[in-house]
Amino acid sequence: MAKRISPIIVIYLVVFFLFRSIFDVYFTGDDFFHFTVAKTDGSIWGFVKLFWFYPFEVRGIAFYRPIFRELLYHVNYSFFGLNHLPFRILQMLIHFVNIFLVFLLAERIFKERKISLFSAFFYGISAANVATLYYIAGGVQAQGAAMFTLVSLILFMNGRKYLFFIPAVMALMSHEMGIVVTPLLAGWAIIERKRLLRLLPLLVITFTYLLLNYFVIGFSDSEVQYQISFNLAKLFNTLGWYIAWGMGLPEMLVDFVGSGFSLDPRLMKYWGSSFRVIFPSFFVSVAIILLSVINVILKKRLVLRDGRVWFLGLWFLVGLFPVAFLPWHKSSYYLATVLPALWILIGYIVYNVGPRLLLILAFSSLFLNVVSIELGTNTYPAAQRGRMAHKLINDFRHQYPNLPKGAVVYVINDPDYPFISEDWHGSSYQASLILSGSDAFRLLYNDPSIEVLYQDFSKNLPESEYIKFVARLE
């Protein structure tokens, strides 16, 4: 038993070390908004209503994610207020659970320990997890969907009849990316020639879930990032980025690559010497994978006839379907539910060419992901904003330990804040995004009547009439 578990413990220790900084990063924008939405009147019925479907216009949020949004934020605020540590501990624990589930799944599919450990390790340390772990609001929801998807799939593969149904429904209630669970179960049933009839209730629930999301909740027309594009070039570009992020490239690179793969030289301001490791190790990894695929196609065609290979490939593609046609709304945290498929598939194909080649890939991927994680720790927007939110809240609480009921706060620009661009505005504008308008202040003092004005939105107000606070972000 110890021999079986010890490699997993080593993986946990490496993952904890690489992502230890998440415990120092506070809540930010979307988190304060979700805390506000998840508040109830204290009654049982108010709690039950957290699980209802509401039109976008009612609460200002799309999609149905009650387990890891409304329920989780409600419980956390009720017991811990704005203490971020319980959230962070939960995220790390879910990540550990998912790593073990990936190990079990890979072992169940291919029955090869080396592939299982390789898949679990690189799923765990993938730089794509920077977005998933540092961006609490979306990340923990995607983590939950991934966890329930993996549990449901493992139960189904192990013949646990209808037990798989419960985590499958919970995946749908965690994040819309959890919708992949239904086609995955159907795909595996086809591979093992199982009856699809047992999936009928889940198919009905999934179809109803889609209808309710589209026709009841709906979307905001003003959110241009959710505009769908069926342009094939954009589709392949989007899928290419998700594969690259899954392998370990930092998400921020997408903002510095122009048409024709031209690289914006300003990237080096943020990357420094990291590019000396990131680009070579990425290209080595890509070369090994491509050579392995070519070798498999030419010499080991039986691998391509293996239904398990097609299952994993389609898992990755189908799992990204909800966001594949959103070229202006790409984020590596959307990889949470498909990252297992990517690394299990890579491990299996390369291992089939040669275990030594898998070892070389392991080293190149290790360098790539470790450096990308370190870079993301300091540059990922949610991490930066979380640290700024903590500073702003601590500064304000120190300056004003108590506020009168219904206080009006006026957040003004820091005169020493550097000019970045017209669109960036001043420090008060950034503070409004980081603190979600009035939400953070209302939560901090547990007073929904507090109003917060920001200088960049409300100019030329007489400061003497309000509680003044300078938004110093650094």
DOTIVEX-654479 format. One record per residue (C-alpha): residue number from 1; residue in three letters; y, x, z. Coordinates in steps of 0.1 Angstrom, whole numbers, padded with zeros to 4 digits. Layout:
# DOTIVEX-654479
(torvo NUM "Ala" (Y X Z))
...
END
This chain:
# DOTIVEX-654479
(torvo 1 "Met" (0000 0000 0000))
(torvo 2 "Ala" (0025 0028 0010))
(torvo 3 "Lys" (0017 0046 -0023))
(torvo 4 "Arg" (0025 0015 -0042))
(torvo 5 "Ile" (0057 0006 -0024))
(torvo 6 "Ser" (0072 0041 -0019))
(torvo 7 "Pro" (0085 0045 -0055))
(torvo 8 "Ile" (0103 0011 -0052))
(torvo 9 "Ile" (0119 0023 -0019))
(torvo 10 "Val" (0131 0055 -0037))
(torvo 11 "Ile" (0146 0033 -0064))
(torvo 12 "Tyr" (0164 0012 -0038))
(torvo 13 "Leu" (0178 0044 -0022))
(torvo 14 "Val" (0191 0057 -0055))
(torvo 15 "Val" (0206 0023 -0064))
(torvo 16 "Phe" (0223 0019 -0030))
(torvo 17 "Phe" (0238 0054 -0033))
(torvo 18 "Leu" (0252 0047 -0068))
(torvo 19 "Phe" (0266 0013 -0059))
(torvo 20 "Arg" (0276 0020 -0023))
(torvo 21 "Ser" (0313 0016 -0031))
(torvo 22 "Ile" (0310 -0022 -0036))
(torvo 23 "Phe" (0311 -0026 0002))
(torvo 24 "Asp" (0347 -0013 0001))
(torvo 25 "Val" (0359 -0037 -0026))
(torvo 26 "Tyr" (0374 -0070 -0015))
(torvo 27 "Phe" (0377 -0104 -0031))
(torvo 28 "Thr" (0401 -0110 -0059))
(torvo 29 "Gly" (0416 -0138 -0081))
(torvo 30 "Asp" (0387 -0159 -0090))
(torvo 31 "Asp" (0371 -0155 -0056))
(torvo 32 "Phe" (0401 -0171 -0038))
(torvo 33 "Phe" (0401 -0199 -0064))
(torvo 34 "His" (0364 -0206 -0058))
(torvo 35 "Phe" (0369 -0205 -0020))
(torvo 36 "Thr" (0396 -0232 -0025))
(torvo 37 "Val" (0375 -0253 -0048))
(torvo 38 "Ala" (0345 -0251 -0024))
(torvo 39 "Lys" (0363 -0265 0006))
(torvo 40 "Thr" (0353 -0299 0018))
(torvo 41 "Asp" (0366 -0325 0042))
(torvo 42 "Gly" (0339 -0315 0067))
(torvo 43 "Ser" (0317 -0346 0061))
(torvo 44 "Ile" (0281 -0347 0049))
(torvo 45 "Trp" (0292 -0366 0018))
(torvo 46 "Gly" (0319 -0339 0011))
(torvo 47 "Phe" (0292 -0313 0012))
(torvo 48 "Val" (0269 -0333 -0011))
(torvo 49 "Lys" (0297 -0336 -0036))
(torvo 50 "Leu" (0297 -0299 -0041))
(torvo 51 "Phe" (0267 -0304 -0063))
(torvo 52 "Trp" (0283 -0330 -0085))
(torvo 53 "Phe" (0295 -0327 -0122))
(torvo 54 "Tyr" (0333 -0328 -0124))
(torvo 55 "Pro" (0354 -0329 -0156))
(torvo 56 "Phe" (0373 -0297 -0162))
(torvo 57 "Glu" (0407 -0314 -0156))
(torvo 58 "Val" (0396 -0324 -0120))
(torvo 59 "Arg" (0390 -0289 -0106))
(torvo 60 "Gly" (0400 -0265 -0133))
(torvo 61 "Ile" (0366 -0249 -0137))
(torvo 62 "Ala" (0340 -0252 -0165))
(torvo 63 "Phe" (0302 -0249 -0162))
(torvo 64 "Tyr" (0278 -0261 -0135))
(torvo 65 "Arg" (0271 -0233 -0109))
(torvo 66 "Pro" (0268 -0251 -0075))
(torvo 67 "Ile" (0243 -0228 -0058))
(torvo 68 "Phe" (0261 -0195 -0062))
(torvo 69 "Arg" (0296 -0208 -0065))
(torvo 70 "Glu" (0304 -0240 -0045))
(torvo 71 "Leu" (0276 -0237 -0020))
(torvo 72 "Leu" (0278 -0199 -0015))
(torvo 73 "Tyr" (0316 -0198 -0012))
(torvo 74 "His" (0317 -0228 0011))
(torvo 75 "Val" (0291 -0213 0035))
(torvo 76 "Asn" (0307 -0179 0035))
(torvo 77 "Tyr" (0342 -0192 0043))
(torvo 78 "Ser" (0329 -0216 0069))
(torvo 79 "Phe" (0311 -0188 0088))
(torvo 80 "Phe" (0329 -0156 0079))
(torvo 81 "Gly" (0364 -0166 0066))
(torvo 82 "Leu" (0376 -0140 0041))
(torvo 83 "Asn" (0353 -0113 0053))
(torvo 84 "His" (0338 -0098 0021))
(torvo 85 "Leu" (0309 -0078 0037))
(torvo 86 "Pro" (0284 -0108 0039))
(torvo 87 "Phe" (0290 -0114 0002))
(torvo 88 "Arg" (0285 -0077 -0007))
(torvo 89 "Ile" (0253 -0074 0015))
(torvo 90 "Leu" (0239 -0105 -0003))
(torvo 91 "Gln" (0247 -0090 -0037))
(torvo 92 "Met" (0229 -0058 -0029))
(torvo 93 "Leu" (0199 -0077 -0014))
(torvo 94 "Ile" (0196 -0099 -0046))
(torvo 95 "His" (0198 -0068 -0067))
(torvo 96 "Phe" (0170 -0052 -0047))
(torvo 97 "Val" (0149 -0084 -0051))
(torvo 98 "Asn" (0156 -0084 -0089))
(torvo 99 "Ile" (0145 -0048 -0092))
(torvo 100 "Phe" (0112 -0056 -0075))
(torvo 101 "Leu" (0108 -0087 -0097))
(torvo 102 "Val" (0113 -0066 -0129))
(torvo 103 "Phe" (0086 -0042 -0116))
(torvo 104 "Leu" (0062 -0071 -0110))
(torvo 105 "Leu" (0070 -0087 -0144))
(torvo 106 "Ala" (0066 -0055 -0164))
(torvo 107 "Glu" (0033 -0048 -0146))
(torvo 108 "Arg" (0021 -0084 -0153))
(torvo 109 "Ile" (0029 -0081 -0190))
(torvo 110 "Phe" (0017 -0046 -0198))
(torvo 111 "Lys" (-0004 -0035 -0168))
(torvo 112 "Glu" (0010 0000 -0170))
(torvo 113 "Arg" (0026 0014 -0138))
(torvo 114 "Lys" (0047 0041 -0156))
(torvo 115 "Ile" (0063 0014 -0178))
(torvo 116 "Ser" (0069 -0008 -0148))
(torvo 117 "Leu" (0086 0019 -0127))
(torvo 118 "Phe" (0107 0030 -0157))
(torvo 119 "Ser" (0118 -0006 -0164))
(torvo 120 "Ala" (0126 -0013 -0127))
(torvo 121 "Phe" (0145 0019 -0122))
(torvo 122 "Phe" (0168 0016 -0153))
(torvo 123 "Tyr" (0173 -0021 -0147))
(torvo 124 "Gly" (0185 -0011 -0112))
(torvo 125 "Ile" (0208 0017 -0122))
(torvo 126 "Ser" (0221 0003 -0155))
(torvo 127 "Ala" (0259 0007 -0157))
(torvo 128 "Ala" (0259 -0029 -0168))
(torvo 129 "Asn" (0255 -0037 -0131))
(torvo 130 "Val" (0290 -0023 -0125))
(torvo 131 "Ala" (0304 -0056 -0138))
(torvo 132 "Thr" (0277 -0077 -0121))
(torvo 133 "Leu" (0282 -0061 -0086))
(torvo 134 "Tyr" (0320 -0055 -0086))
(torvo 135 "Tyr" (0330 -0088 -0101))
(torvo 136 "Ile" (0318 -0111 -0073))
(torvo 137 "Ala" (0328 -0145 -0088))
(torvo 138 "Gly" (0307 -0143 -0120))
(torvo 139 "Gly" (0284 -0115 -0109))
(torvo 140 "Val" (0267 -0131 -0080))
(torvo 141 "Gln" (0261 -0162 -0100))
(torvo 142 "Ala" (0245 -0143 -0129))
(torvo 143 "Gln" (0224 -0123 -0103))
(torvo 144 "Gly" (0211 -0156 -0089))
(torvo 145 "Ala" (0203 -0170 -0123))
(torvo 146 "Ala" (0184 -0137 -0131))
(torvo 147 "Met" (0165 -0139 -0098))
(torvo 148 "Phe" (0153 -0175 -0103))
(torvo 149 "Thr" (0145 -0168 -0139))
(torvo 150 "Leu" (0123 -0139 -0130))
(torvo 151 "Val" (0106 -0158 -0102))
(torvo 152 "Ser" (0099 -0188 -0124))
(torvo 153 "Leu" (0085 -0166 -0152))
(torvo 154 "Ile" (0062 -0146 -0129))
(torvo 155 "Leu" (0049 -0178 -0113))
(torvo 156 "Phe" (0042 -0193 -0147))
(torvo 157 "Met" (0025 -0162 -0159))
(torvo 158 "Asn" (0003 -0161 -0128))
(torvo 159 "Gly" (-0008 -0197 -0134))
(torvo 160 "Arg" (0010 -0213 -0105))
(torvo 161 "Lys" (0010 -0246 -0122))
(torvo 162 "Tyr" (0042 -0265 -0113))
(torvo 163 "Leu" (0056 -0241 -0087))
(torvo 164 "Phe" (0076 -0224 -0115))
(torvo 165 "Phe" (0096 -0256 -0120))
(torvo 166 "Ile" (0116 -0252 -0088))
(torvo 167 "Pro" (0131 -0218 -0095))
(torvo 168 "Ala" (0136 -0228 -0131))
(torvo 169 "Val" (0159 -0256 -0121))
(torvo 170 "Met" (0177 -0234 -0096))
(torvo 171 "Ala" (0184 -0209 -0124))
(torvo 172 "Leu" (0202 -0237 -0143))
(torvo 173 "Met" (0222 -0245 -0111))
(torvo 174 "Ser" (0232 -0208 -0106))
(torvo 175 "His" (0248 -0199 -0140))
(torvo 176 "Glu" (0246 -0212 -0175))
(torvo 177 "Met" (0229 -0180 -0186))
(torvo 178 "Gly" (0199 -0193 -0166))
(torvo 179 "Ile" (0192 -0216 -0195))
(torvo 180 "Val" (0171 -0188 -0210))
(torvo 181 "Val" (0143 -0197 -0185))
(torvo 182 "Thr" (0132 -0228 -0205))
(torvo 183 "Pro" (0126 -0211 -0239))
(torvo 184 "Leu" (0111 -0181 -0220))
(torvo 185 "Leu" (0085 -0203 -0204))
(torvo 186 "Ala" (0078 -0221 -0237))
(torvo 187 "Gly" (0075 -0187 -0255))
(torvo 188 "Trp" (0050 -0174 -0230))
(torvo 189 "Ala" (0030 -0206 -0231))
(torvo 190 "Ile" (0027 -0201 -0269))
(torvo 191 "Ile" (0016 -0165 -0265))
(torvo 192 "Glu" (-0012 -0174 -0240))
(torvo 193 "Arg" (-0019 -0207 -0258))
(torvo 194 "Lys" (-0011 -0229 -0228))
(torvo 195 "Arg" (-0003 -0265 -0231))
(torvo 196 "Leu" (0035 -0271 -0235))
(torvo 197 "Leu" (0032 -0306 -0221))
(torvo 198 "Arg" (0037 -0293 -0185))
(torvo 199 "Leu" (0072 -0280 -0196))
(torvo 200 "Leu" (0083 -0315 -0207))
(torvo 201 "Pro" (0101 -0324 -0174))
(torvo 202 "Leu" (0120 -0291 -0176))
(torvo 203 "Leu" (0129 -0296 -0212))
(torvo 204 "Val" (0143 -0330 -0203))
(torvo 205 "Ile" (0163 -0316 -0174))
(torvo 206 "Thr" (0176 -0287 -0196))
(torvo 207 "Phe" (0187 -0311 -0223))
(torvo 208 "Thr" (0204 -0333 -0198))
(torvo 209 "Tyr" (0221 -0303 -0182))
(torvo 210 "Leu" (0235 -0293 -0216))
(torvo 211 "Leu" (0248 -0328 -0223))
(torvo 212 "Leu" (0265 -0330 -0189))
(torvo 213 "Asn" (0281 -0296 -0192))
(torvo 214 "Tyr" (0295 -0304 -0227))
(torvo 215 "Phe" (0305 -0341 -0224))
(torvo 216 "Val" (0313 -0344 -0186))
(torvo 217 "Ile" (0326 -0310 -0175))
(torvo 218 "Gly" (0339 -0299 -0209))
(torvo 219 "Phe" (0362 -0269 -0215))
(torvo 220 "Ser" (0399 -0261 -0215))
(torvo 221 "Asp" (0415 -0260 -0250))
(torvo 222 "Ser" (0441 -0235 -0237))
(torvo 223 "Glu" (0414 -0208 -0229))
(torvo 224 "Val" (0413 -0191 -0263))
(torvo 225 "Gln" (0387 -0166 -0251))
(torvo 226 "Tyr" (0361 -0194 -0253))
(torvo 227 "Gln" (0368 -0201 -0290))
(torvo 228 "Ile" (0335 -0199 -0309))
(torvo 229 "Ser" (0331 -0178 -0341))
(torvo 230 "Phe" (0301 -0180 -0364))
(torvo 231 "Asn" (0312 -0150 -0383))
(torvo 232 "Leu" (0281 -0128 -0389))
(torvo 233 "Ala" (0300 -0095 -0387))
(torvo 234 "Lys" (0314 -0105 -0353))
(torvo 235 "Leu" (0280 -0117 -0341))
(torvo 236 "Phe" (0264 -0083 -0349))
(torvo 237 "Asn" (0293 -0065 -0334))
(torvo 238 "Thr" (0289 -0085 -0302))
(torvo 239 "Leu" (0252 -0080 -0300))
(torvo 240 "Gly" (0257 -0043 -0306))
(torvo 241 "Trp" (0281 -0040 -0277))
(torvo 242 "Tyr" (0257 -0058 -0254))
(torvo 243 "Ile" (0229 -0034 -0264))
(torvo 244 "Ala" (0251 -0004 -0258))
(torvo 245 "Trp" (0263 -0017 -0224))
(torvo 246 "Gly" (0227 -0025 -0214))
(torvo 247 "Met" (0218 0011 -0222))
(torvo 248 "Gly" (0246 0024 -0201))
(torvo 249 "Leu" (0279 0027 -0220))
(torvo 250 "Pro" (0309 0018 -0198))
(torvo 251 "Glu" (0323 -0017 -0206))
(torvo 252 "Met" (0358 -0005 -0209))
(torvo 253 "Leu" (0350 0014 -0241))
(torvo 254 "Val" (0352 -0018 -0261))
(torvo 255 "Asp" (0390 -0018 -0255))
(torvo 256 "Phe" (0394 0016 -0271))
(torvo 257 "Val" (0373 0012 -0303))
(torvo 258 "Gly" (0392 0000 -0333))
(torvo 259 "Ser" (0380 -0010 -0368))
(torvo 260 "Gly" (0358 0015 -0385))
(torvo 261 "Phe" (0347 0028 -0350))
(torvo 262 "Ser" (0380 0047 -0346))
(torvo 263 "Leu" (0385 0059 -0310))
(torvo 264 "Asp" (0419 0054 -0293))
(torvo 265 "Pro" (0428 0088 -0278))
(torvo 266 "Arg" (0443 0071 -0248))
(torvo 267 "Leu" (0407 0066 -0236))
(torvo 268 "Met" (0406 0102 -0224))
(torvo 269 "Lys" (0433 0094 -0199))
(torvo 270 "Tyr" (0407 0073 -0180))
(torvo 271 "Trp" (0375 0092 -0189))
(torvo 272 "Gly" (0387 0127 -0185))
(torvo 273 "Ser" (0357 0151 -0189))
(torvo 274 "Ser" (0332 0122 -0185))
(torvo 275 "Phe" (0330 0118 -0223))
(torvo 276 "Arg" (0312 0152 -0224))
(torvo 277 "Val" (0282 0135 -0207))
(torvo 278 "Ile" (0285 0099 -0218))
(torvo 279 "Phe" (0286 0103 -0256))
(torvo 280 "Pro" (0259 0131 -0259))
(torvo 281 "Ser" (0235 0114 -0235))
(torvo 282 "Phe" (0240 0080 -0253))
(torvo 283 "Phe" (0234 0094 -0287))
(torvo 284 "Val" (0203 0112 -0275))
(torvo 285 "Ser" (0190 0080 -0260))
(torvo 286 "Val" (0197 0060 -0291))
(torvo 287 "Ala" (0180 0087 -0313))
(torvo 288 "Ile" (0149 0086 -0291))
(torvo 289 "Ile" (0147 0048 -0292))
(torvo 290 "Leu" (0153 0047 -0330))
(torvo 291 "Leu" (0127 0074 -0337))
(torvo 292 "Ser" (0102 0055 -0315))
(torvo 293 "Val" (0108 0022 -0333))
(torvo 294 "Ile" (0104 0040 -0367))
(torvo 295 "Asn" (0072 0056 -0354))
(torvo 296 "Val" (0058 0023 -0342))
(torvo 297 "Ile" (0066 0006 -0375))
(torvo 298 "Leu" (0050 0033 -0396))
(torvo 299 "Lys" (0020 0044 -0375))
(torvo 300 "Lys" (0013 0018 -0348))
(torvo 301 "Arg" (0018 -0015 -0365))
(torvo 302 "Leu" (-0005 -0032 -0341))
(torvo 303 "Val" (0023 -0029 -0315))
(torvo 304 "Leu" (0045 -0050 -0338))
(torvo 305 "Arg" (0018 -0076 -0339))
(torvo 306 "Asp" (0018 -0078 -0302))
(torvo 307 "Gly" (0032 -0112 -0291))
(torvo 308 "Arg" (0046 -0095 -0259))
(torvo 309 "Val" (0069 -0073 -0280))
(torvo 310 "Trp" (0083 -0103 -0298))
(torvo 311 "Phe" (0086 -0122 -0266))
(torvo 312 "Leu" (0108 -0095 -0250))
(torvo 313 "Gly" (0129 -0091 -0282))
(torvo 314 "Leu" (0135 -0128 -0285))
(torvo 315 "Trp" (0142 -0130 -0247))
(torvo 316 "Phe" (0171 -0106 -0252))
(torvo 317 "Leu" (0185 -0125 -0282))
(torvo 318 "Val" (0180 -0160 -0269))
(torvo 319 "Gly" (0193 -0151 -0235))
(torvo 320 "Leu" (0226 -0139 -0250))
(torvo 321 "Phe" (0229 -0170 -0272))
(torvo 322 "Pro" (0254 -0188 -0249))
(torvo 323 "Val" (0279 -0159 -0253))
(torvo 324 "Ala" (0268 -0143 -0286))
(torvo 325 "Phe" (0293 -0164 -0306))
(torvo 326 "Leu" (0322 -0157 -0282))
(torvo 327 "Pro" (0336 -0124 -0296))
(torvo 328 "Trp" (0367 -0126 -0274))
(torvo 329 "His" (0348 -0132 -0242))
(torvo 330 "Lys" (0324 -0103 -0239))
(torvo 331 "Ser" (0314 -0089 -0205))
(torvo 332 "Ser" (0285 -0068 -0195))
(torvo 333 "Tyr" (0278 -0090 -0165))
(torvo 334 "Tyr" (0263 -0115 -0190))
(torvo 335 "Leu" (0235 -0091 -0194))
(torvo 336 "Ala" (0221 -0100 -0160))
(torvo 337 "Thr" (0194 -0124 -0173))
(torvo 338 "Val" (0184 -0103 -0203))
(torvo 339 "Leu" (0186 -0067 -0190))
(torvo 340 "Pro" (0149 -0069 -0178))
(torvo 341 "Ala" (0138 -0076 -0213))
(torvo 342 "Leu" (0158 -0047 -0228))
(torvo 343 "Trp" (0144 -0021 -0204))
(torvo 344 "Ile" (0108 -0033 -0204))
(torvo 345 "Leu" (0108 -0034 -0242))
(torvo 346 "Ile" (0124 0001 -0245))
(torvo 347 "Gly" (0099 0015 -0219))
(torvo 348 "Tyr" (0069 0000 -0238))
(torvo 349 "Ile" (0079 0011 -0273))
(torvo 350 "Val" (0088 0047 -0263))
(torvo 351 "Tyr" (0057 0050 -0240))
(torvo 352 "Asn" (0036 0040 -0270))
(torvo 353 "Val" (0049 0070 -0290))
(torvo 354 "Gly" (0044 0094 -0261))
(torvo 355 "Pro" (0048 0095 -0223))
(torvo 356 "Arg" (0067 0128 -0226))
(torvo 357 "Leu" (0092 0112 -0249))
(torvo 358 "Leu" (0097 0085 -0222))
(torvo 359 "Leu" (0105 0113 -0198))
(torvo 360 "Ile" (0132 0128 -0220))
(torvo 361 "Leu" (0146 0093 -0225))
(torvo 362 "Ala" (0146 0089 -0187))
(torvo 363 "Phe" (0167 0120 -0182))
(torvo 364 "Ser" (0193 0112 -0209))
(torvo 365 "Ser" (0196 0076 -0197))
(torvo 366 "Leu" (0199 0088 -0161))
(torvo 367 "Phe" (0229 0111 -0170))
(torvo 368 "Leu" (0245 0083 -0191))
(torvo 369 "Asn" (0242 0056 -0164))
(torvo 370 "Val" (0251 0077 -0134))
(torvo 371 "Val" (0283 0090 -0150))
(torvo 372 "Ser" (0292 0055 -0163))
(torvo 373 "Ile" (0287 0040 -0129))
(torvo 374 "Glu" (0310 0066 -0113))
(torvo 375 "Leu" (0336 0059 -0140))
(torvo 376 "Gly" (0333 0022 -0135))
(torvo 377 "Thr" (0337 0025 -0097))
(torvo 378 "Asn" (0372 0038 -0103))
(torvo 379 "Thr" (0383 0019 -0134))
(torvo 380 "Tyr" (0366 -0015 -0136))
(torvo 381 "Pro" (0393 -0041 -0133))
(torvo 382 "Ala" (0376 -0063 -0106))
(torvo 383 "Ala" (0371 -0032 -0085))
(torvo 384 "Gln" (0408 -0021 -0088))
(torvo 385 "Arg" (0421 -0056 -0082))
(torvo 386 "Gly" (0398 -0061 -0052))
(torvo 387 "Arg" (0412 -0030 -0036))
(torvo 388 "Met" (0448 -0042 -0044))
(torvo 389 "Ala" (0440 -0076 -0029))
(torvo 390 "His" (0429 -0061 0003))
(torvo 391 "Lys" (0460 -0040 0006))
(torvo 392 "Leu" (0483 -0069 -0002))
(torvo 393 "Ile" (0466 -0092 0024))
(torvo 394 "Asn" (0466 -0065 0051))
(torvo 395 "Asp" (0502 -0057 0044))
(torvo 396 "Phe" (0512 -0093 0046))
(torvo 397 "Arg" (0492 -0101 0077))
(torvo 398 "His" (0506 -0070 0094))
(torvo 399 "Gln" (0541 -0081 0085))
(torvo 400 "Tyr" (0536 -0118 0093))
(torvo 401 "Pro" (0507 -0123 0119))
(torvo 402 "Asn" (0515 -0160 0120))
(torvo 403 "Leu" (0532 -0184 0096))
(torvo 404 "Pro" (0549 -0218 0104))
(torvo 405 "Lys" (0531 -0248 0089))
(torvo 406 "Gly" (0541 -0254 0053))
(torvo 407 "Ala" (0558 -0220 0049))
(torvo 408 "Val" (0572 -0210 0016))
(torvo 409 "Val" (0565 -0173 0007))
(torvo 410 "Tyr" (0585 -0155 -0020))
(torvo 411 "Val" (0567 -0125 -0034))
(torvo 412 "Ile" (0591 -0101 -0051))
(torvo 413 "Asn" (0587 -0071 -0073))
(torvo 414 "Asp" (0583 -0036 -0060))
(torvo 415 "Pro" (0613 -0016 -0074))
(torvo 416 "Asp" (0591 0015 -0075))
(torvo 417 "Tyr" (0563 -0002 -0096))
(torvo 418 "Pro" (0560 0017 -0129))
(torvo 419 "Phe" (0568 -0001 -0162))
(torvo 420 "Ile" (0536 -0004 -0182))
(torvo 421 "Ser" (0544 -0031 -0209))
(torvo 422 "Glu" (0563 -0064 -0213))
(torvo 423 "Asp" (0530 -0083 -0211))
(torvo 424 "Trp" (0521 -0065 -0178))
(torvo 425 "His" (0554 -0076 -0161))
(torvo 426 "Gly" (0562 -0065 -0126))
(torvo 427 "Ser" (0541 -0062 -0094))
(torvo 428 "Ser" (0547 -0098 -0084))
(torvo 429 "Tyr" (0531 -0110 -0116))
(torvo 430 "Gln" (0500 -0088 -0110))
(torvo 431 "Ala" (0499 -0100 -0074))
(torvo 432 "Ser" (0499 -0136 -0086))
(torvo 433 "Leu" (0467 -0129 -0106))
(torvo 434 "Ile" (0451 -0108 -0078))
(torvo 435 "Leu" (0458 -0134 -0051))
(torvo 436 "Ser" (0453 -0165 -0073))
(torvo 437 "Gly" (0488 -0180 -0067))
(torvo 438 "Ser" (0489 -0196 -0033))
(torvo 439 "Asp" (0451 -0197 -0028))
(torvo 440 "Ala" (0447 -0164 -0009))
(torvo 441 "Phe" (0476 -0171 0015))
(torvo 442 "Arg" (0463 -0207 0022))
(torvo 443 "Leu" (0428 -0194 0030))
(torvo 444 "Leu" (0441 -0165 0051))
(torvo 445 "Tyr" (0461 -0188 0074))
(torvo 446 "Asn" (0438 -0219 0069))
(torvo 447 "Asp" (0469 -0239 0058))
(torvo 448 "Pro" (0467 -0258 0025))
(torvo 449 "Ser" (0505 -0266 0028))
(torvo 450 "Ile" (0516 -0230 0023))
(torvo 451 "Glu" (0535 -0225 -0010))
(torvo 452 "Val" (0538 -0190 -0027))
(torvo 453 "Leu" (0564 -0183 -0053))
(torvo 454 "Tyr" (0564 -0151 -0074))
(torvo 455 "Gln" (0596 -0134 -0087))
(torvo 456 "Asp" (0583 -0129 -0122))
(torvo 457 "Phe" (0578 -0167 -0125))
(torvo 458 "Ser" (0607 -0179 -0102))
(torvo 459 "Lys" (0636 -0156 -0109))
(torvo 460 "Asn" (0670 -0156 -0092))
(torvo 461 "Leu" (0659 -0175 -0061))
(torvo 462 "Pro" (0679 -0168 -0029))
(torvo 463 "Glu" (0656 -0145 -0010))
(torvo 464 "Ser" (0671 -0154 0023))
(torvo 465 "Glu" (0658 -0189 0022))
(torvo 466 "Tyr" (0622 -0179 0020))
(torvo 467 "Ile" (0596 -0156 0037))
(torvo 468 "Lys" (0601 -0125 0017))
(torvo 469 "Phe" (0573 -0101 0008))
(torvo 470 "Val" (0574 -0071 -0015))
(torvo 471 "Ala" (0542 -0067 -0036))
(torvo 472 "Arg" (0534 -0031 -0033))
(torvo 473 "Leu" (0502 -0024 -0052))
(torvo 474 "Glu" (0498 0013 -0046))
END
